[in-house]
Amino acid sequence: MNFLNKLYRFSSSWTGTIIIVLFLIFFVVQSFVIPSGSMKRTLQIGDFLFAKKFSYGTPIPLLPWLQVPLVPDFNGNGHLIEGDKPQREDIVIFLYPKDGKTHFVKRCVAKGGDEIVYQNKHLYIHFVEGDDYIKKNYDAQKIKNFRGKLWVENPYMEKYRGIQYEPEGDNAFNNLLSRPNDMNAIYIKELGGEIYKSDSGEQMNAFYKKVEKDKYYMMGDNRDNSADSRFWGSVPYKLVIGKPWFIYFSWDTEKKTVRWDRLGTFIDDLQLKEPRY
């Protein structure tokens, strides 16, 4: 009882309150706001959410806003305590690989050893587990055979209804054709579609990527309007922060109307339902 009284007095003090808040921010939960439409229609611009920072281990605590590490990276993997790794389909919060500071939120679509082919509005994945795994876990109507192996077409769209291909201006495929990216231009006869010329002058109608070992390929659910791994590469575990948990506040892009129906919704539940606008 004496210990509990001391704990109560400590937590009621300014010093105790600050220490407890910092502990929660560094190791348990952190607040994030969705600034862009790359995860529409699963997460909306103006969603304020809490993230679980313990989902994939304990990341190195960073000084807020400055993103300066508070302790050395003793394990060399960005985490004080190593934990579970991101799985395919997870929505993951991570640091942008180009600067290691900016927080991004995307869906993990593939992991090390998986192969990806992206054609306009079509994502094909050959999972590293092989053809037998694909035939066992996916409907035959979604399976394609090319390049001597089986591929699953748009494997997550039916389950997560917020995933969409609805371009606002140029779509991602056109951007891949005109901008530097992380994928290799290839030609696959079985896929058909419009034929382009690659930078080397060869025919191409799709883009290919094999995900590096121990890395994760992140894509926005708003597939035609997302700057993601297709453009800047795979994400190492070192940069993984955690998982979105639940929305505690949400308002429209003009910051005038509160989206009351989104308040208190858990991301794991929200992504399985019809999108809320």
C-alpha positions in Angstrom: 0.0 0.0 0.0 2.9 2.3 0.8 4.4 1.7 -2.6 1.0 2.5 -4.3 0.8 5.7 -2.4 4.3 6.7 -3.5 3.5 5.8 -7.0 0.3 7.8 -7.0 2.1 10.9 -5.6 4.8 10.5 -8.1 2.4 10.2 -11.0 0.5 13.2 -9.8 3.6 15.4 -9.8 4.7 17.4 -12.9 7.9 15.3 -13.0 6.0 12.1 -12.8 3.5 13.1 -15.4 6.2 14.1 -17.9 8.1 10.9 -17.4 5.0 8.8 -17.8 4.0 10.7 -21.0 7.4 10.3 -22.5 7.5 6.6 -21.7 4.2 6.1 -23.5 5.3 8.1 -26.5 8.7 6.4 -26.7 7.6 2.8 -26.1 3.9 2.3 -26.2 1.7 4.6 -28.3 2.2 7.6 -30.5 -0.2 10.0 -32.2 -0.1 10.4 -36.0 -2.1 12.3 -38.5 -2.8 11.1 -42.1 -1.5 14.0 -44.3 -2.1 12.6 -47.8 -4.5 10.5 -49.8 -2.2 7.5 -50.5 -4.1 5.2 -48.1 -7.6 6.3 -49.3 -10.1 4.7 -48.9 -8.9 2.8 -45.9 -7.3 5.8 -44.1 -8.5 9.3 -44.9 -6.7 12.7 -45.0 -7.4 14.2 -41.6 -7.6 11.0 -39.6 -5.8 11.3 -36.3 -4.7 7.9 -35.0 -2.8 6.2 -32.3 -0.1 3.8 -33.3 1.1 0.7 -31.4 4.8 1.1 -31.2 5.3 -2.4 -29.7 3.8 -4.4 -32.6 7.2 -5.2 -34.2 9.4 -5.0 -31.1 10.6 -1.8 -29.3 12.0 0.8 -31.7 14.8 3.1 -30.7 13.2 6.1 -29.0 13.5 9.3 -31.0 13.3 12.9 -29.8 9.9 14.1 -31.1 10.0 16.4 -34.1 13.8 16.3 -34.4 13.9 12.5 -34.8 17.2 12.3 -33.0 17.9 8.8 -31.4 18.0 9.0 -27.6 20.1 5.8 -27.2 22.6 4.0 -29.4 21.4 1.3 -31.8 23.1 -1.5 -29.9 21.5 -4.2 -32.1 22.0 -2.5 -35.4 18.4 -3.0 -36.4 16.7 0.2 -35.1 15.1 -1.6 -32.2 16.0 -1.9 -28.5 14.1 -5.2 -28.4 13.6 -7.2 -31.6 10.1 -8.4 -32.2 7.8 -9.8 -34.8 8.4 -8.6 -38.4 5.7 -7.1 -40.7 3.6 -9.6 -42.5 1.9 -9.3 -45.9 -1.3 -7.3 -45.6 -0.3 -5.4 -42.5 -0.7 -1.6 -42.5 2.7 -0.4 -41.2 4.1 2.9 -39.9 7.7 3.3 -40.8 10.3 5.9 -41.5 10.8 7.0 -45.1 14.0 5.2 -46.4 15.2 8.3 -48.2 15.6 10.4 -45.1 15.0 8.0 -42.1 12.9 10.7 -40.4 9.5 11.2 -42.1 6.8 8.9 -41.0 4.9 7.0 -43.7 1.9 4.7 -43.5 1.4 2.0 -46.2 0.4 -1.6 -46.6 3.0 -4.3 -46.7 2.2 -6.2 -49.9 5.3 -8.4 -50.2 8.4 -9.4 -48.2 11.9 -10.7 -48.9 12.0 -13.2 -51.7 8.6 -12.3 -53.1 8.5 -11.2 -56.7 6.2 -8.4 -58.0 5.0 -7.6 -61.4 3.0 -4.3 -61.7 1.0 -3.4 -64.8 -1.6 -0.7 -65.1 -4.2 -1.4 -62.4 -2.8 -4.9 -61.8 -0.5 -6.1 -59.1 0.8 -9.7 -59.5 2.8 -11.4 -56.8 4.7 -14.7 -56.8 5.1 -15.5 -53.1 8.5 -16.9 -52.0 6.7 -20.0 -50.6 6.2 -21.1 -54.3 3.5 -22.5 -56.6 2.1 -25.1 -54.2 1.5 -22.4 -51.5 -0.3 -20.2 -54.1 -2.5 -23.0 -55.3 -3.4 -23.9 -51.8 -4.2 -20.4 -50.6 -5.7 -18.6 -53.5 -8.7 -19.0 -55.8 -7.8 -20.4 -59.2 -9.5 -17.4 -60.9 -6.9 -15.1 -59.4 -3.9 -17.2 -60.4 -1.9 -16.4 -63.6 0.9 -18.4 -65.1 3.8 -16.6 -66.8 7.5 -16.5 -66.6 7.5 -20.2 -65.7 5.7 -19.7 -62.3 2.3 -18.9 -60.7 1.3 -15.3 -59.8 -1.7 -14.0 -57.8 -3.5 -11.0 -59.3 -4.4 -8.2 -56.9 -4.3 -10.6 -54.0 -5.6 -8.2 -51.3 -8.4 -6.3 -53.1 -11.4 -8.5 -52.2 -10.4 -8.7 -48.5 -9.5 -5.0 -48.0 -12.2 -3.1 -49.8 -10.5 0.2 -49.4 -7.8 -0.8 -51.9 -8.6 1.0 -55.2 -7.4 2.1 -58.6 -9.0 5.5 -59.2 -6.5 8.0 -60.6 -6.7 11.6 -59.7 -4.8 12.9 -62.7 -1.9 10.7 -63.9 -1.9 7.1 -62.6 1.0 5.3 -61.0 1.9 3.3 -64.1 2.3 6.5 -66.2 4.4 7.9 -63.4 6.6 4.8 -63.4 7.1 5.3 -67.1 8.3 8.9 -66.7 10.0 9.0 -63.3 12.9 7.3 -61.6 11.6 4.2 -59.8 12.6 1.0 -58.0 11.3 -1.4 -60.6 12.7 -2.9 -63.8 10.8 -2.5 -67.1 10.0 -5.9 -68.7 7.8 -7.4 -71.4 5.4 -10.2 -70.6 3.6 -11.5 -73.6 0.8 -13.2 -71.6 -0.3 -9.9 -70.0 -1.0 -8.1 -73.2 -1.8 -4.4 -72.9 -0.1 -1.4 -74.5 3.5 -1.8 -75.4 6.1 0.9 -74.6 9.8 1.4 -75.1 12.0 1.1 -72.0 14.9 3.5 -71.4 17.2 1.0 -73.1 14.9 0.9 -76.2 13.4 -2.5 -75.6 9.7 -3.4 -75.5 8.0 -3.3 -72.2 4.4 -3.5 -70.8 5.1 -4.0 -67.1 7.5 -3.5 -64.2 9.2 -6.1 -62.1 10.8 -6.3 -58.7 12.2 -9.1 -56.5 12.1 -7.9 -52.9 15.4 -8.0 -51.1 16.0 -10.4 -48.2 14.7 -9.0 -44.9 13.0 -6.1 -46.5 9.3 -5.2 -47.0 7.5 -3.7 -50.0 5.0 -1.0 -49.0 2.2 0.3 -51.2 -0.7 2.7 -50.6 -4.2 1.4 -50.8 -4.9 4.3 -53.2 -2.7 2.5 -55.8 -2.8 5.1 -58.6 -2.1 8.0 -56.2 0.6 6.7 -53.9 4.3 7.5 -53.7 5.5 4.2 -52.3 8.1 1.4 -52.7 7.5 1.3 -56.4 9.3 4.6 -56.6 11.8 4.6 -53.7 12.4 1.0 -52.7 11.9 -1.6 -50.1 11.8 -0.8 -46.4 14.2 -2.5 -43.9 13.1 -3.7 -40.5 15.4 -1.0 -39.0 12.9 1.7 -40.2 9.7 -0.1 -39.0 7.9 1.8 -36.2 4.6 0.1 -35.5 1.0 -0.4 -36.5 -1.9 2.0 -36.7 -4.3 1.2 -33.8 -7.4 3.3 -33.8 -8.7 6.7 -34.9 -9.3 9.2 -32.1 -10.3 12.2 -34.2 -11.1 12.9 -37.9 -12.1 15.8 -39.9 -12.5 16.6 -43.6 -9.7 18.1 -45.8 -11.0 21.7 -45.1 -10.9 21.1 -41.4 -14.5 22.2 -41.0 -16.5 19.0 -40.5 -15.8 16.3 -37.9 -16.2 12.7 -39.3 -18.0 11.4 -36.2 -18.5 8.0 -37.7 -14.8 7.4 -37.8 -14.1 8.3 -34.2 -13.1 5.3 -32.1 -12.8 2.9 -35.0 -10.0 0.4 -34.9 -7.9 0.1 -38.0 -8.0 -3.7 -38.0 -11.8 -3.6 -38.1 -12.1 -0.6 -40.4 -10.0 -2.1 -43.2 -12.3 -5.1 -43.5 -15.5 -3.1 -44.0 -16.9 -1.0 -46.7 -14.9 2.2 -46.8 -16.2 5.2 -44.9 -15.9 8.5 -46.7 
